[in-house]
Amino acid sequence: MNRQHFNEQFLGMCEYFGKDHSESVIQIYWNALKTISDDEFTKAVTDSVMKSTFFPRVAELMKSVPKLEPMLIEDKGGLTWCYNTQRLMDKYGPNAKRAAA
């Protein structure tokens, strides 16, 4: 996220909720939220203004940010599975039939 965008949105949110802000509090929020995109932060701020009556904590802001779930190789119906993956699993996977040594 862009620091200037964060500052504008965060200070606007402070003003909206009537919350005083110190440099240390701003820095805590920045450190926790700087990895999300500008759009995600704007959405989180907007959601807080629309749904909350109190100034949101970091955890509450993060509820508006979509989570990325890792794709599992076991998900045969997903896009991660293909013929080559199946072939390798058949050859080397836990259920592979191996020749006796």
C-alpha positions as CSV (number, residue, x, y, z in Angstrom):
1,M,0.0,0.0,0.0
2,N,1.1,3.5,-0.7
3,R,1.9,5.4,2.6
4,Q,0.3,8.6,1.4
5,H,-3.0,6.8,0.6
6,F,-2.9,5.1,4.0
7,N,-2.3,8.4,5.8
8,E,-5.2,10.1,4.0
9,Q,-7.6,7.2,4.6
10,F,-6.5,6.6,8.2
11,L,-6.7,10.3,9.2
12,G,-10.1,10.6,7.5
13,M,-11.3,7.6,9.5
14,C,-9.9,9.2,12.7
15,E,-11.8,12.4,12.0
16,Y,-15.0,10.5,11.1
17,F,-15.0,8.6,14.4
18,G,-13.8,11.5,16.5
19,K,-10.6,9.6,17.5
20,D,-7.4,11.3,18.5
21,H,-4.3,9.8,16.8
22,S,-0.7,9.7,17.9
23,E,2.3,9.0,15.7
24,S,2.8,5.7,17.6
25,V,-0.7,4.5,16.9
26,I,-0.5,5.5,13.2
27,Q,2.8,3.6,13.0
28,I,1.2,0.5,14.6
29,Y,-1.7,0.5,12.1
30,W,0.7,1.2,9.2
31,N,3.0,-1.7,10.1
32,A,0.1,-4.1,10.4
33,L,-1.7,-3.0,7.2
34,K,1.0,-2.0,4.8
35,T,1.0,-5.3,2.9
36,I,-2.6,-4.9,1.7
37,S,-3.4,-2.9,-1.5
38,D,-4.8,0.6,-1.6
39,D,-8.1,-0.7,-2.8
40,E,-8.4,-3.3,0.0
41,F,-7.6,-0.6,2.6
42,T,-10.2,1.8,1.1
43,K,-12.8,-1.0,1.2
44,A,-11.9,-1.8,4.8
45,V,-12.3,1.8,5.8
46,T,-15.6,2.2,4.0
47,D,-16.9,-1.0,5.5
48,S,-15.9,0.3,9.0
49,V,-17.7,3.6,8.4
50,M,-20.8,1.8,7.2
51,K,-21.0,-0.9,9.8
52,S,-19.2,0.2,13.0
53,T,-20.0,2.7,15.7
54,F,-16.5,2.6,17.2
55,F,-13.1,3.1,15.7
56,P,-11.9,-0.2,14.3
57,R,-8.9,-2.1,15.4
58,V,-6.5,-3.7,12.9
59,A,-8.3,-7.1,13.2
60,E,-11.6,-5.5,12.4
61,L,-10.2,-3.8,9.3
62,M,-8.6,-7.1,8.2
63,K,-12.0,-8.8,8.2
64,S,-12.8,-6.8,5.0
65,V,-9.7,-8.0,3.2
66,P,-10.2,-11.2,1.3
67,K,-8.0,-14.1,2.4
68,L,-5.9,-16.1,0.0
69,E,-6.3,-19.8,0.6
70,P,-3.5,-22.0,-0.5
71,M,-4.5,-24.4,-3.2
72,L,-4.1,-28.1,-2.3
73,I,-2.6,-30.5,-4.7
74,E,-5.1,-33.1,-3.4
75,D,-7.9,-31.0,-5.0
76,K,-8.4,-33.0,-8.1
77,G,-11.3,-30.9,-9.2
78,G,-9.3,-27.6,-9.1
79,L,-7.1,-26.0,-11.6
80,T,-4.0,-27.3,-9.9
81,W,-4.6,-30.9,-11.1
82,C,-3.6,-32.1,-14.5
83,Y,-2.5,-35.2,-16.2
84,N,1.2,-34.8,-15.4
85,T,0.4,-34.3,-11.7
86,Q,-1.7,-37.5,-11.7
87,R,1.1,-39.4,-13.5
88,L,3.7,-38.2,-11.0
89,M,1.4,-39.1,-8.1
90,D,0.8,-42.6,-9.5
91,K,4.6,-43.1,-9.9
92,Y,6.0,-41.5,-6.7
93,G,3.0,-40.8,-4.4
94,P,2.1,-42.7,-1.2
95,N,0.0,-45.2,-3.1
96,A,2.5,-45.9,-5.8
97,K,3.3,-49.4,-6.8
98,R,7.1,-49.8,-6.6
99,A,9.1,-52.7,-7.8
100,A,10.8,-54.7,-5.1
101,A,14.4,-53.8,-4.7
